[in-house]
Amino acid sequence: MRSPEKLAEMPWSTDVTIFTVDLDDGDGLVEAMSGVDVVFYLVHSMNSGIVFESRETRSASRVASAAEFAHVNRIIYLGGLHPDSGELSAHMRSRAHVGQIFIEAPVDAIVFQAGIIIGAGSASFEMIRHLATELRWIPAPNWVSNRVEPLAIRDVLYYLVSAVEVLGRVNRSFDIGSGDVLTYAEVVKSFSRIAGLKPRHVFNLPIPAPLLSGLWVGLVTPLPLTLTLPLVQSLQEDAVADEHAIDSLIPPPAAGLLTYEQAVELALFRAAETEGAIGTDWEADIDELSEAADSLPIDPHWAGSQLIEDDRAFVFPDLRADQLWTIVASIGWERWWNSQPPASKLRRLQDRIFGSAGPRRGPRFLTGVREGDPIACWTIVEMEPTSRVLLRAEIEHAGDIWLEFTMTDQATGCSFRQRAMFNPSGVRSRIYWAAVTPLRRKIFPHLAQNIAKAARRLT
């Protein structure tokens, strides 16, 4: 594991032995594999830039040699679906070559070849998610008409785990897929429908080179260019299972493989459950392999929904939580927020362009109100009087903004936390966030201090 600290939040972290090892360190690899029966090789080096092919070849060769030296019984590798003939992209050529290295090594190998893997953290799935979320009209290169056979991460794990129990020497590759074949355009449109978004329209734009389309995807999504460039190159080919020999070695799951629609529903359900947005009525119908669709602490920053935060913490030795609550509850900070020149003028201009947070409604004090009630231009999401309040404002054409104040009495004074969160919805929302940056930089650093000053004046 390259970053073992990322596993600290996983519930099973204390049940495993974690090694930090460099794939260029042959001795370290042998030590890590000592006493191991099966090695799962799930390493992809696309983030190594233009040299990823040579790096992947070198790493796979070292792992194969170390596995032989450590007397490992089997290597299980997850590669990508690709046509058997024709010129492959660098990305898919490298995947195929790594699989061949393991097949030709003395240690037995089972090489799986899958298309788009549907679940949080999968680069292909995150690209689809962000394209569908950010854009209603999606200009796309010719590859949007190519065919792909997605596979739920739950089913990928089923094959990987089942491969451990396969008896005898195998030493070959297997295509794995759901049987649900779509074009990339259909994949994006279906995602938007399943996610409850407005219909997305994908139209062909004759972008002449994979390089340009990779740059375009990197521009409109948060995925890094070192990932989008080789990833988009791989989309130039169909990714459909050509054979089903795996069925004779590992039968499909008893309940069947998930369709693309079911896989997306599961991924979105797990994400919403993780964020506490929905209940757990479906839990009885979901096996533990389905938890793989969750977002994990080890996922990259671009995985999942892109919640933007501004989080600040303070300690006020001379104040109590109830004193600070008086100001927070009176929405006095909101009056100060709107009165700061030139911030007030800037905010009025931004409201005219993007839509305001809505009319001022309801009372002007957090007394006699409940969760869900409107107050000023906000809605009360959660409230614990004298200690915490979470407010939400809906920006008409941009998305939702949450503002949270938490205050706790401690021996050293009152701990005060101010947290703003923005959930962008589309490219326009990201333009909005960039536009409010001057306002945010002027107000946010001083908001808590002004609340404290107002509280002191009342004492």
PyMOL commands that set and color helices and strands:
alter all, ss='L'
color gray80, all
select helices_A, chain A and resi 4-7+13-15+26-33+46-69+90-104+123-134+142-145+153-164+184-194+210-220+225-234+246-249+260-274+283-285+288-293+321-329+332-339+343-354+427-435+437-458
alter helices_A, ss='H'
color red, helices_A
select strands_A, chain A and resi 38-41+74-80+108-114+117-118+137-140+147-148+151-152+172-175+182-183+201-204+308-316+374-375+378-384+388-395+399-410+413-424
alter strands_A, ss='S'
color yellow, strands_A
deselect
rebuild
show_as cartoon
